[in-house]
Amino acid sequence: MNSELFTVSSICRVLAVAASLGACWLASSNVVRAQEGAVPPHWIWHPAGRDGGAFPAETRYFRKTFSVKEPSRLALEATADNEFTLYLDGKPVADGADWHELKPVEAKLAAGSHVLAAEARNTDHGPAGFILRGSILPLGQGVPIHTNSKWKTSDAAPADRSWTQVAFDDAKWVDPVDLGVLGTPPWAGLTTAAKDAAERFQVPKDLKVETVGRPAVTGSVVAFTFDPDGHPCVSIERGPIARLIDDDGDGKFDRREVISTLVENCQGLAFLGDALYAVGNGPKKETGIYRLTSSKKDGKFDEIAVVRESQHGMGEHGPHAIMRGPDGKLYFDTGNHAHLRPPIDPHSPVNVAYEGELLPHYNDSRGHAAGIMAPGGEILRSDDDGKTWKRVVSGFRNQYDFGFNRAGELFTFDSDMEWDIGLPWYRPVRVNFCPVGAELGWRNGSGKWPSYYADSLPSAVDIGRGSPTGVTFYQASRLPAQYNDSFLICDWSQGQILAIRLNRRGAGYVGKPLPFVSGQPLNCTDIEAGPDGAVYFSTGGRGTQGGLFRVSAAQPLEAKKPAGAFPLDAIEIDSPLSSFSRKKLGEIKAAHASEWEKALSEIARDIHEKHTDFQRIRALDLLSQFGPEPTDEFLAYFTQDRKPAVRGRAAALLGLRQSEAARKALTEMLLDSDVTVVRRACEGLIQQPAETIPVDRLIPLLSRPDRWLRFAARTAIEHAALKGDNLKALNRLRMPRAAVAAMLAVVRGTSINEGRQDAYLKRQAALLKNKKLDPASHVELLRLIQLTYLLGPKKADAPASATLRPILLGQFKTSEDTPVNRELARLLAYLDEPGAVAAILKHQGTVADHAAQIHDSYCLRAMKEGWDEENKRQAWAWFETASKWDGGFSFAGYLDFMIQDLLPRYGDKEKQALLAQADKYPFPTRVLVRSLDVNAADAAQLAELIGLGRRLAEKPRSGAEAELRDMVVDKLAKSKKPEALAASKEMAALKAAAATPARAVKETKYTLEQLVKEVAKSAEIRKSASARRGALVIEKVRCLDCHKYGPKGQGVGPDLTTLNSRFGPVEILESIVEPSKVISDQYKPTTVATSDGKVHNGMPIVNDAKNLVLLLSDGSKVTIPKADIEEQKDSKTSVMPEGLLNTLSLQEIADLIALFESAPKVAPAPGVGAAAAK
């Protein structure tokens, strides 16, 4: 899962008190913990008068307070021995007089504090108990609320029922006695009138969804699969592997049994024969792939063998899924933070990796994935059940799972880096088609490749925002036909499962996303088709409530007709890659051992043309999976088959063979009329020994218009022996498209010397002049030029650069934003063409797109020549404008990086002038001041800095101005010059005076309960509240030092403009009053001790090679040279100061709430974006 997704969960602080991914954690004096999802509810009662298992005939009272941070839904059921009445926020919602029957409750919850209260009566001396189980259901996940020892109880309560209200003080109530979990005698045989928990989900009208595994049975599930007997087996979060058991045969699971504790916290499970392959933490806590077996053959796994260890742990970006492919091989995927331990076959289909960023690289400005280099996330294949591994596809960020369609093609669902939103290198969540040898272009920080780069492949479908988890292809027959071979993908954070209809476009695929399941919560983690043909999905992850659910046809479909005589019963089996179908196939083969090979071979050949393409492909796959493995000659027979789908599958299987017969067949298929067949033949040749790859037969494919085909052909050429005649043949190509692809193959596949690099650059310059160059070929040529520089020995000083500069400048257009124009700007910056500075600045001032303008500055910051006074002024002013744009968490930090790179273009006098204009441009001036060495400054520059500090200190400041002011004071305070030290003290005094009101302000130490009662729930004060006055209050309490509200403030923390769309008054007040109660990893503060004896506590907002910049609790920022850091560790104290509201009156607090409530509510973002696969 993707861990950095941004959710606004606080006010006036950069600390998120809700968990990421839209979590709506509960908070109160009796916190409902997410981990309760795997724990059943308990029977409870008041402890007074207990006599063994009996209690007096008395009435007892129970309470549980909680709060939700966004509008939610409550779903629960309750009962008591003997009678009860249940209240929600003072209103009766359920009652009962028979403990055998659980009474259901469903209610909408507004954001804010709530209370469940119950009056329960034991009518006779004897057993007594009260029990409640349920969930709070916000977006994306469910948080349980059960009776347990953390409730409060009393033997008396006010007659006015005030005890059923949130504001009631239950401090004198006592803890209940725990009488045991649900099912404890004498309360066996409970029935329920509650609706199925799955009713919170929505599915298309031709489907239905139901719960088959309750949270108490499943625990929090992070992955699951079906065993060979069709039982679901779940990986419990941070726990063991368990099998779910249906005791009464009703199709719902009643309990679980642990089948292995040898590997825990597994994110990948696959039953292969008698073994269970598990991806997780082994007995010594080493992460990797393990093979589990059962010595007693009792379904419990007590033996373990390491298949291959991982180099890193089981993080969210670590090792994930494992499965057997349709070719019978073992496949495994891992996110970008972990890789299998070496060796990886050096002759893998993906064996070239480089960063590929032309201009100087930026790590993420907040330090995420810093140092994580190519190949990033990857999918690997083992042809010998895990002994050796080949890298098949690379360049992912964090793909959690993968699947194969009926044609045997590989697909996955990859995540975005949402902190990059607003930046030119942001890439949305997407479905990727993953042909053999593919590179998908993820790189860390600013290095991510755009989808149009020739050395990578684009997505099949762009989804938008999300957090990818489990995926599967539906290949059973019990859902309506429209779902056949649909790619079902789970999105944890958006709370949805999509069905992607994938269709061929040329040699690649494009897709259309359709809703399959949605709901609140839908914290979906994994998905598979079951033995009954229904789709099952699990929930859980990050401590949230688990469960197992089934999606089936709303109206029973006509039963699938038996296939009849063998072998059609094997060929048409549902879910052919599942363990239960593989077991059945093994039984069918054993029963027909003497005719298995002959029957399948006849169907594959289909001499009498009786069988479908699917049946014939399945016959080939069954022989490959279960044997006897088809001979090369048998597969070569299909090179001339009448059906492209069959030819393509044969090509893929031939590619796994390294024989003369296989290569001959694959080479013949390069002339096929179908582009997909040719592409798969190229992929097969990629996997052949270098000296046997027929470069001369691949070369004609480099001029083909299909990008997927051209990529495969070029990759095959790169794997060949590129020397002698092969190299000469490539260098003879003159048509632009073919020549570009040929040179790209040589640049990537060999180590080019200076002579070849210069010759290629000259050829590329000539190609740029070709008037018939189409935009796609043009941008591929520009990428080739970049790689010729990057991978060659000479850089911008190569002789051909002088030829290229004027050509590139002449093609750059100052009024267009196109891929060609962006790459022209990139190359012009790399070559430091003086005339490009004015052109790029003009472009920046002309185009409207923010990301395009940022790309211009990303290029300009690398340029040393061509700057004049006006250009520098324009570049400087632009950063002030851009600082006010919306963007992800890393947005402002990247702008800081660019300003830092530009500073050397300004001389000392120019920097002095910039200091004089700091009031106008505070955002970029921050970076200037941060870089200054005050001790080395001349008198004029020091005087300007002192003057700036005085101006800024004279009145209250916020945002960039406040940060700049504090930076100036800090810089001067560290100076050795007497005048600087004196000035710093003067400014500190001025700052204090400006921040101190003229009259004394009475401080009130507010409690959360007081503010909830006297502000949030007071109709009188809320009625008189003013959003206009609230706009003054938000500046008074300095929220804008860290946050944006509308056009004002800083974007370091969550944007407060849209707060009203997600949170209510109670949650806002709670976040301010108790800032350190819950701290999200996204805003985790750190404590730093420096060599001068100082200790700083703050949140890192810039973390570059030389400096760590912390946001402090007063909204100021401190720059700490890393050389001065003696110790650094995580802190548990929030960056937001406590007592922020203490200087305000209750009316002012209500005005602040009114300000947020006055903003228009934002409609939820669409869950599905436009497809962008071209």
N, C-alpha and C positions, 0 to 999 in steps of 0.2 A: 504494500500500500504506500500510498504517497503521503509523507509525513508533514509536509509544510503548508498544506492548504489553509488559506487565511480565513478566519472568522472573527468579526468584531465581537468581542465579548466583554468589553469594559469601556469605561468612560474616564477621560482625563488621566489616562495612564497607558503605557505601552505594554503593560503586562496583561495577557489574556487570561481570564479566570475560567473560561470554558475550555475544554479540550478542543484541539483542532478538529477539522473536518465536520464542522457544524454541530459539534456535540452540545448537548444541553444538560450539563451535569447539575445535580441537585445539591443545594446547599442549605444547611440549617444547623441548629444546635445539635440535632440528631441527623447527621449526614447519611443519606442513602447512598451507599457505595456501589459503583458499577460492578464490582467483583461479586456482588450478591447474585448475579445472573446465573451462576452455576450452583447456587445453594437454595434448597427448597425453603418455603415458609415454615414457621414454627408455631405450634400451639402455645398460647401464653395465658396467664391469669395473674390476678393480684395475689401476693404471697401470704396475706393474712389468713390465719385459721386453717392452714394446710394440715391435713391429717392423713399422711401417707398419700394415697391417690385421690383423696376426697377433700372437698371444700364446703364451707357453709352455704346455705341457701341465701345468697346475698346478691346485690347488684354491684357491679364493678364498672369502672370507667377507664377508657384507654385513649391515648392521643399520639399522633405522629405529625410533626410539622415538617414542611419541606418547601422548597421554592424552585421554580423553573425559570429559565432565562430566555424563553421565547414561548409563544403560544403553542400549547401541546394538547395531547389527549390522554385521559386517564382511563385505563381498562383494568378492572379488578373483579375479584369475586371473594365473598366472605361468608362465614357462618360462625355459630357459637353453640356451645352446649350449656344452657338450653335455648335461650332466646337472645336476640340482639336488635339494636337499631344503629345504623351507621350514618354518620353525618359527614358531609364535605363542606367546609367553610360555613358551618352553622345550619346547613340545610339537610334534612333527612333524605338519603338516597337509596337506602335498602333496609329491609328488616326480615327477620326469619324466626321461626319457632321450631325448626327441625334441623338439628346439626348435620343430618345426612345430606342436606342439599346446600350447595354453595350458591349464594345469590349474586348475580352479576351486576356490575355498575359500569357505565360508560359516561364520561363527561368531558367537556372541553375545559381546558385550563388556560386562563389568561397568564401572561408572564407576571410573575410575582410570587408572593408567599401564600401557602395553603396549609390546611390542616385536615387530617382524617381523624375523626373522633367517634368512639363507639361506646354505647351503653349496653352492657351484657349482663344477663340475669341467670343465675343458677337457681332453678325453681325448687330443687330438693337437695338435701345433703348428699354429696357424692361427687363424681367426676365433673369438672368444669373447665372450659377452655374457650378461647376466641382465636380465630385464624383468619388471615387475609393474605391474598397473593395477587399481584398485578404488576403493571408497568406504567411508567410515564413515557409517552410516545412522541418525542420531538423528531425533527427531520434527521434521517440518516441512522438512527440507533434507538434502542429501547433501554431505559434504565429501570430496574426492578424496584418495587416497593412491597416488602413482605412484612408480616408480623415477625418480630424477633425480640431479643433482650434489649434492643435499643429503643423500643417504644417506652412510653411513660404510662403509669397506671395509678389510680387512686380508689379508695373505698368510699369517697364522698365527693360530691360535685355541686356547684351552685344550682339552685332550682331554676334560675333564669336562663340556663343553657349557655351562659357566657363561655363555659369551658369548651364549647364546640367551635369557638372563634379563634382565628389566628393570634389575636392580640392577647389572649389569656395567658397569664403567667403560671406555668406548670412546674416552676422550679422546686416546689415542695412535693411534687408527685414522685413516686418511687419507680425503680426498675421492676418489670414483671418477672415472674418465675417462668423459666423455659420448660415446657412440658414435653418437648420432642417435635420432630419434624412431621410434616404432612405424611399421614399413613400410620403414625404411632397409635397403638391400641390405647384406649378402646375405640378410637375414631377411624376405624377402617371402613372402606366401602363408601367413601364420599362420592356423590354425584354432582354434576355441575349443570346449571342452567345458563352458564355464560356462553356467549358467542365465541366462535373460533377466533383465536388471536390473529389468524391470518386475514381476518376481515378488514384489517387496516390496510391491506394491499389492494391495488387495483390492477386488473388484467383485462385484455381485450374480451369482448363479449362472447367469443367462441371458446374461452378458457375459464377455468376456475382454479382457485388456490386454497389450500387447507394446511393446517398445522399437522405434522406427523411426528415431531419430536419437540416436546416442551423444553424450556431452558433448564429445568431441574434435571432433565434426562441427558441433554446434550452437553451442557456447559457452554462456554464461549468457544465457538468453533472457528478455527482459522483455515482448515482444509478438511476435505473428506473425500472418500471414494467408496465404491462398492467392492466387497470381497467376491471371490468366485462363486459363493452361494447366494449372492444378491443382498447381503446384509450391509447397511451403511456403516462405515468405520470412520470415526471422526478424530481429528487431531485437536485436543483441547488446548486452548491458549496457555502457554507456559506449563503445560501438563502432558500427560501420557496419551497414548492412542487407545481408543475404546471402540468396541462394537456395540451398536444399538440393537436391542432385543424386543421383538414384538411377541409378548407372551400369549396373547389371546387371539392372534391371527386377524385382528381387525384392520391391519394396514397401518397402525400407528404404534410408535415405539414406547414401551413402558419403562424400560430401564437400560442401563449400559453396563457392560463388563469391560474392564481394562484388559487389553490383549498384549500390551507391551509397555514397560516403563524404561526400556533400554535406550530409547530415543524419545526426546521430548520436544515440544513446541515445533512440531513439524509443519512446514509449509508446502510439502509435497509428499504424496502417498501414491503408490502403485503396486497392485498385486500382480506378480509375474510368476505364473505357475504356483509352486508351493511357497514361494518367498514373498515377503513384503519389502519393497524398496521404500525407504523413508529418508526424507531430507530434513535434518534437524540437528539437535545437540545430542551427542552420544554420551556414553557412560562417563567419560572423562571431560565432558562439556566441550569436546572438540566438535565443531560444526562440519557437516559433510553429508555425503550420500552413504547410507548404510543398507545392508542386506540382512533382513531378519528372517529367521527360520524357526520352526517348532520341532523340538526333539521328540515330543510326545504325540505329535500330529493331532493335537486337540484344539487347534485354532488359536492358541496363545503362543506368542513368540518369545522364546527364552534364549535364543542363540543369535549372535550378532557378528557381522564381518564388515569391515570398512571397505566400501567400494572406492571412494576417493574423498579426501578431506578438502575443505574449503580454506582459502587463505584468510577469510574474515568470518565474523560471527553471523548469527541468525537475526540480523537487523531487518528493517523493512525494505532495505535495498539490497538484501543478500540473496542467498540461494533459495530457489523457489520450487517449481514444479518438475515432475519427472513422469514419463510415460513411454509405452511401447508405440512406435509409429506403424503405419500401414505397411511399411517395408520390412517389418520385423526388427528394426533397430531400436536402440534405447536413446531417448532424447531427454535433455535436461536444460533448464534455463536458470539464469542468475541475473540479478540486478547489477547496477553499475558500481556498487561498493564491495563486491565480492567476486572472486574467481576461483575455479578449481586449482588445486595445487598442481604445479608442473609435474610431468611434461604434458603439453598439448601438442598434438601432431604438427610439426612445422610445415607439412604439406597440406594442411587443412584448406577447405574451400575459401576461408577468409584467413589470409596469411600476410596481409599488408595493413599496417596501422600507423597512422600519423595524426597529429592534431589538426593540420590543414588550415590554420588561421594565419592569414597573410600579415595582418598588422599586430603590433604587440598585444599580448593576451592579458585579459583581466580575469582573475578568479572572481567568484561571487563576492560582492562587496561585504557580505555578512559572513563569509567563510564557508558556506555550504559546498560540499564536494570539492573543496580546494585540494589540488594534487591528484584527483581521480582522473586518470588519463585514458586515452583510447586503449582497448576497443570498447569501453563502457559495458553496458549490459549485453549479454550474448546468449545464443542458443547453441548447444553442443550435441554431438551425436557420437554414440559408441557402437561400433559394429561387432563388439565382442563382449557385450553385457557388462561393460564398465571397466575393462582392463585398460583400454586406450580410448582417447577422446579426440574428436576433431571439432574445430570451431566452424559452425555452419553458417551462422548469421551473427552480425555484431552491430554496434552503434545504437543500442537502446539506452533509455534512462533507467526505467524500472518496470519491465514487463513481468507481471506476476504469474502468468499462465499462458498456455498456447494450445492450439488444436489443429487437426488436419481435416480438410473437407473431403468429400467423396472422391475427388480427383487425386487425393494424396498430397495436396498443396498445404503448406504451413502458414498459419496466421497467428498473430498475437495482438495484445491490447496494451499500449504503452502510455506512460504518464507524462505530464508536462512539468515544468519548473515554474510554479505559479508566482514565485517571487520576481520573475522576469516580465510579468505583465506590463505592457506599455513600452517595452524595449524591442529593438529591431530583431533580436535573436530569440524572442519568445516563440515557442512551438506548442500548439494545443494538444490535449489528450487525443489519441488517434489509434485507429486500427491499422496494423501493418501487414501487408502481404510479404512473406519472408522466403523468397526463392533461395536456392543454394548459392552461397557466395555473396549474399546481399550485405550492404553497408547502409545503415539507416541514419547516420550523421549526428548522433548525440555527442557533444563534447561539453566539458564543464565551463562554467562562467560565460564569457562572451563568445566562446568558440563554437557554439552550436551552428551546424551547417544549415543554410536555407534549403528548402525542398528541391530547388532547381539545380543544385550542384550536380555536375555530370558524374562525379565519383560517389554518389549516393543515390538512393531510390526514395520516391515520395511515399506518403501514406496512401492507403486505400480509402479511408474515411477519416475526416477530422470531426471529433465529437464536441470539443469545446473544453469546459472545465470538468474535473472529476478525479477519481482515485481508483484506477483499475485494480480488480482482484481476479476472481476465477472466471474462466471461459470454457466453453465446450461447443462443439458442433452437434446439432440435434440430428441423429441418423437412425431414429426409430420410426414407428408407424402409428403411434397412438395419439398424435396431435393432428389438427387439420393440415392439409397438404402444403399450405403456404409456409409452414415452419420447417419443412424438410430441408436439411443441410443448411439451416440458418446458423449463423455464428452468434451464440448467446453469450453476452458479456456482462459482468457484474461491475457496477460502479458504486463503491462503498460510500463516498462522500455525498453524491447527489441522490442516493437512495433510489436507484433504478437498475433494472436489468433490461438491456436492449437486445432485440433480435436484428442482426445485420444481414441483409440480403445482399450477397456478393455476386457480382456478375462480371464476366470477362470483358475487358476492354483491350483489344490487341493481345499482347502477351502478358498483360497484367490484369489487375482487378480494380473495380470501383464498387462502392457499396452504398446502401441506403439503410439508415437506422430506423427501426420501428419499435414502439413501446411493447414490452413483454410483461414486465412487472414493475410497478412503482408503489410508493407508499411512505408513510411516516410512522415508525422508523423502518428503514430497509437497509440495514448494515450488512449487506450481502458479502460473503467471503468466498464461496465456492459454488460450483454448479455442475451437475452431471445428469444424464438420463439414467433412469433406474430400470430394473429388470421388467417392470410392468409397462415400460414405454412412456411413463410420465417423466417430467423434468423435476429434479429435486435441487433445492438450493439451501445453503446454510447461512446463518447469521452469527455475528460475534466480532471479535477483534478489538484490540485496545481496551480490554476490560468490559466491553459492552455485552448486553444480553444476547445469548445464543439461541439457537433453535434450528429445526429442520422443517422444510416446507415442501409441499408437492403441488406442481402445476399440471393439470390434466385437461382433457377436452370437456367443455361445459355439457355437451351432449355426447353420450357414448357413441364412439365411432363403430362402424361395422367391423367386427373382428377380422383381423388379417387372415386371409385364407391360407391354409397350410400350403407350403410350396410343393408338396407332393413328393415325388420320388427324389431320392438323393441324386445329384448333389445340390439341387435348388434350395433345400432346407438349410444348407450351410451358406450358400451364396447370399440368400436374402434374409439372413438373421439380422435382427435389430441390434443397434449399437455394437458394431463388429469389433471395435477396439477396447471394449470394456472387459474386465476380468471375468464377469459371469458369462458373457458370450464366448470368450476365448475358451473357457472351460467346456461349454456346450460343444464348441467346434472340435475340441480335442476328443470328446466322446463320439461325435459323429465320425471323425476320421478313424477312430479305433474300431467302430462298428462296420466301417466300409474300407478297411485298410487295403484290400486287394484291388479296389476299383477307384480309390481316391485320386491318384495321379492321372489316370486315363480320363476319368469323367471331367475333372477340372480342366485338363488340357483341351479336351474336345470343345468345352463351352468357350474357352478363351479363343480358340481358332475360329469357331462358329462357321464352319464351312457352309452350312445350309442356311445361314443368316436368320436364325430363329431367336437369337438372344439380344438383349439390350446392351448398350455400351456399359452401363453400370454392372450388369451381370458378368460381362467379360473381364472388366477391370477387377472385380472382386475375385474372380477365378485366379487371376495372376497374383493378387495379393495373398490369397489363401495358400497358394503354393510357396510363396516367398516366406510367409509367416510360419507355416506348419510343415513345410517340406512335402515331398522332396523338392529341394530348391530347383527352380527352372534352370536349364542349361543356357549358356550364352547363345547357342545356336537356336534354341527354342524362342528366346526373347527376340533374337535378330529377325525371326520370321515376321514379326509385327511391324517392321520398318516400312513395309509396303501395305499395311492393313488399310482397309477402306475407310475406317473411322479415325478421325484425328484424336479423339479422347483416348482410344486404345493405343495409338502410336505414342502419344505423349506419356502414358503410364509406363509403357515398355521402355521408353527412353530414360525415364527416371530410375527404373530398376537396373537397366544396363549401366547407368552411371556409377553404380556401386561395385561393378566388376572391373578389375584391371586386367583385361585380357585383349588379345589381338582381335578376337571375334567381336567383343563388345565395342572396341574402338572403331572397327570397320563399320559396324551397324550405326553407331552414333554419327560417324562422319557422313554416311549416306543420308542420314536424317537432316543434315544441315541444308539439304536441298528441298526439304518438305514444303508444301504449299501453305501449311498452317503455322502461323508465327509462334504459337504456344509450343508446338512440337519442336520447332527449331530452338526456341529458348531452352527447353528441357534437354535437348541434345547438347547444347552448349554447356549446361550445368553438369551434364554427365562427363564431358571432356575436361571440365575444371578439375575433376577428381582423378584424372589419369596421370601417369608419370610425365614429367615435363618434356622429355625428349620425344614422347609419342604424340603430343598434341599437334594436330594438323593446322598450323597457323595459316597456311596458304588457302585452306578451305574456309577458315573463319573470317579472313580479311573481307570478303565481299559483304559480310553481314554488318560491317561497320558503317556502311552507307544506308542501311535500312532506317526508315523513319520511326519505327517503334522503339521507344526508349528502353523498355524492359529487355527486348531482344538485344539491342545494341550493348547494353550493360553486361549481359551474360556473355556475349561474344568477346567483348573487350577483356572481361575478367578471365575467360579461358585463355586468351592470348597472353595475359600477364603471367599465367601459371606455366607457360611454355618456355622452352629454351630460346630466349630472345637474343640471338646472335647469328652471324653468317647470313644465309639466304633469308631467314625469317626477318631479320632486322632490315635487310635491304628491301624486302617486299613491303614492309610497313612504311619505310621512308619514301617509297615511290608514289604513295597515294597523294592525289592532288585535289580531289573533290573535297570541299570544306568539311562536311560532316564526317566523312571517312578519315580524312587527314587528322582532324582534331582527335577522334577516338584512337587512331593509331599512335599518335604522339603521346596521348594520355597513357596508353598501355605501356609504352617504353619508359616514360617518366616514372610511373608507379612501379613497374615490374623490374627495373634495372637501376643500377647506380650510374647516372649519366655524368660524364666528365665535362670539363669546361668547353671543349670544342663542340660536343653535341648540344650542350645547353645553349651556346651562342647561336649555333645553326638553327636550332628549333625556335628560339626567340625571333630570329630574323624571318623564318617561315611564318610564324604566327603574326608578325607585323604585316607581312604581305597579305595574309588571309583577312586581316582586319579591313583591308582596303577593298575587299570583294563586295561589290554593290548588291549582289544577289544573296547576301548572308541573311537568313531569316532570324527572327529574335531568339528562337531556341538554340540555333547553332551559334549565334553571336554570344550568348551568355555562357555556353559551354566552352567556346574559345577563350573567353576571358578567364574562366576558371582554370583552363589549361595553362594559360600564361602564369597565373598565380602559382600553380603547382610546379611549373618549370623553374620558377625562382625558389620556391620553398624547398624542393627536393634536389635541386642542383647545387653545385659548389659555390657559384657566384650569386650575389644577391642584387640589390639595386644598382650596384656598380658594374654589372655585366655590360659589355660593350653595346649590346643591342638596345639597352635602355634608352639611349639617346634617340634611336629611331622610333621607339614605341611612344615616348612621351607626347610628341605633338599629335600623333594619330589618336591616342586616347583622349586627349584634351579636345580635339576637334569633334569627337563623337559624343562627348558629354553634353547633355541637354539640361538647361537650367530651369526648365518648367515641367519636367516629367518625373514621375516616380515609377520606375520600372526595374525589373531585375537587372537588365543591361546597365541602366544608369547607376544603380547601386554598386555594381561590380566595377564599372569604370571609375567611380569615385574611390573605391578601395584601392585599385591599382595606381591611380594618380597620387594618392596619399603615400603609398608604398614607395613609389619612384620619386616622391617629393618634387613634383612638377610645380614650379613657382606660379605659373598662370592658373593653376587649379584652385588656389585658395579663394580668389575672388569669385570664381565660377561656382564653387560649392557653397560659399556663403550666400550667393544670389539664389541658388537653388533652395537653400534652407529658408530664405525669406519669402519664397514663392509658393512652395508646396504646402498643403494644409495638413497632411498626415504627420502626427507627432512622431511615430516611429521612424519615418523617413528623415525628419529633421534631426533626430538623435543619431541616426546613422551618419548623417553629414558631420556632426560634431565628433563622433567616434573616428571618422577619417581625418578631420582637421587636426585633432590633437596629436596625430603622428607626423604632421608636416612641419618642417623647419624653415623652408624657403618660401618666399612670396608674400610675406606678411608686411602690411603697412599699417599706419596708425589707425586708419578707419576700419580696416579688417579686424584689427585687434579689439577695437571698441565694440564692433558688431558682435564678434564672437563672445565677448565678455557679457554683453547685455542679454544675449540669447539665454544664457544659463539662468539668469534671474527669472525669465519667462518660463522656461522649462521646469524649474523647481516647483512651480505651482500646478503642474499637470498631475493627473492621477497615474498611479503605477503600483507595482508590487513592492514588497518589503525592501528589495535591493535597488529600487529605482534611484533614489537620491544618492546612494553610495556610488553607483556607477557614474553619475554626473560628477561627483567629487573626484573620481579617478581621472575623468577627462580634463577637468579644470587643472588638476595637478600636473598632467602632462603638458598642458598649454603654458603653464607659468614660465618656463624657460624662454618663451618667445618675447617676454616683456623685460625690458631693461630696468635698472634701478629707478630711474626717473619715472618711467611708466608705471611701475609698481607704486611709487609714491603718489602718482596721480590717481591710481585705482583706489588707494586708501582714502584719498580726498573725496571720492565718489561712493564710498562705502554705504552711505545712507540710502543711495539709490539702488545699489546692487549688493545687498548684504549676503546673499547666498554664495556667489563665487568668492566674495572677499573673505569669507570664513576660511576657505582653502588657502588663500594667499597668506593670511595671518598665521595659519597653522604651520606654514612652511618657513616663516621668517626666523632668522637667527638674530635676535634682538641685540646680542652682544657684538655682532658684526655690522649692524646697521649704522649708516652714517648719520650725522646730526640731523639732516633734513628729513630723512626717512623716519628716524625716531620721533622727531617733533610731530610729524604727520600722524604717526601711530598713537602718540599721547593725545593729540587733538581729537582723533577719532574716538578713543576711549572715553574722553570727557563728554563728547556729544552724546554718545550712547548711554552713558551713565546718568545723564541729567534727568531722564524720565523713564517710566516703566517700559520695558521692551518685551516682545514675545517672538517666538519662531526664530528665524535666521538672525534677526537683529539681536535677540537675547543671547544666542549662542556666540555671535561675533563679539558682543560686549564682554562676555565672560572669558572668551579666548584672549582678547586684548589684555584684560586685567591679569590673567594667568601668565601670559607672555612677559609682561612688564615685571611681574613679581619675581620671575626667575632670572631677571637680568642682573648683571653685576654693576650696572651703571647707576650711580646714585639718583640721577634725575628720573630714571625709569622706575626705580623702587619707590621713590616719593610719589610719583604719579599713580602707581598702582594702589597705594594706600588711599590717596585722594579719591580715586575712582570707586574703590570699594565703599568709601564713606558716602559718596554721591549716590551710588547704587542703593545703599541701604536707606538713605534719606528719601530717594524717589519711591522706594517700595513701601515706605512707612506712611500710613495715612496721617493727615494733619491732626486728626483727633484720635484719641485712643479708641480702639475697637475691642469691645467685650468679646472674649472667647467663650464659646459654649462647647463642652465636650459631649457631642451628640452620640447617642447609641443608635444602632440600626433599628431596633424596635421602636425607639422614639420617632425616628424619621419616617418609618413606615406608617406609624399611626398618625403623626401630626402633619405629614406632607403627602405621602403617596396615597393615603386613604382618607385624607381630610377633604371633603367636598368643598368646604368653605374656603380654605386657603388655595385650593386648586382653581376654584372659580375666579379668584382675584389675581391669579398668576398672569404674568405678562411675558411673552416671547421677546418683545422689544427690550424690556429690562434684562431678560436673560442673556441677550447679546452682550450686555455690559458685564454681567456676572462671569461669563465664560472667559473674558479677558482678565477680570479681576483675580480669578483663581488660577489663571495661567494654564488652562487646558491647551491653549493653542501653542504652547511651547513644544508640545509633542505631537499634537493631533491637528488635522485639518477639519474645519467646519466651513463648508462652502469654499470660497476662494481664499479664506484666511487660514493661517496656521502652518504647521510643519507636518510632513507626511511620514514622520518616523514611526508613529503608532497608527492604530486603526483610524480610518476616516469616520468622524462622528456625524457626518451629514446624513448618512443612511441609518443611523442608530435606531430610529423609530420603526424601521421595517422589521426589526428583529427582537427588540427588548422593551420591557415596560419600566415604569418608574421604580418599582421595588428593586429590580436587578441593577439599575443604574446606581441607586443609592448604596446597595450592597457592595458594588465594585469600588466605590469611593471610600466607604467607611472601613472596609476590611481588605485592603489591597494585597496583602501577603497570604490570604487564606488559600488560594489556589493559584499556582504559577504555571502557565503553559511553557513547554519547551521552546516555543517560538520566541518567548520573551524572557528567557532565563537570564537572570542577572549574574554577574561575576564579581568577585572580590579580588582586587589587585594590590599587592604590596610593592612599592618601588624603592629604589636604592637610597632615596633621600628620606626614608622613614615614614612616608605617607601611605595611607591605605584608602583606596577608592572602592566604592560599591556602586555598580551601574550596569547598564545593558549595552553590550557591544553593538555599535551601529556602523562602524567602519573597521575593517580588520585587514590591513594591507601589509606589505612586506616590512615597512618601517615603523608604522604606528598602530596603536589600538585606540580607538575613540570610543569613550563610554558616555552614555546618556545618564546623568545623575538625577537624584530624586527631586532636585529643585528645578529640573528642566534644562539645566545647563549641560554642556558637554566638555569633557576634558580629553585632551590628546596626550597619550602616554607613549613616548618612544619605547619600542620593544626592548631596546638595549638597557632601559632603566628598570625593567620588570624583574623583581626577585622571586615573586611567588604569585600564582594565579589559581583560583579555584571557584567552583560554582557557589552561589549565594542563595539563601532561602528568604532573603529580604527583598520585597518588591521595590522596583525603581520609584513607584509612585509613593509620595510621602503620606503618612497617616495624618489625620486631622485636617484634611484639605478644606472641609466645610466649616470648621470651627469658627472661622472669622465671619461667617455669613449668618444672616438672620434666617428664620424659617421661611419668610416670604421670598428672600433671595434664592434660597434653595428651590422653592417651588417655581420661581421664574426660570431657573436653569432647566428644570424638567420641562417647562412649557416651551422653551426654545427648541429642545429636541423633538417634542411632540408636534411642533409646528411644521417640521420639514415634511414634504410629500413622501408617502411611503413608496418604496421601490418594489416593483413587481419582480417575482423570482426570475432569475435568468433562465432562459430556455435550456433544457437539458441536452439538446442535440443541436450542434452547429451544422454549418453547410459542409458538404463533402468538398474536399480539395485534392482529389486524386486525379492527376492529369498525366 
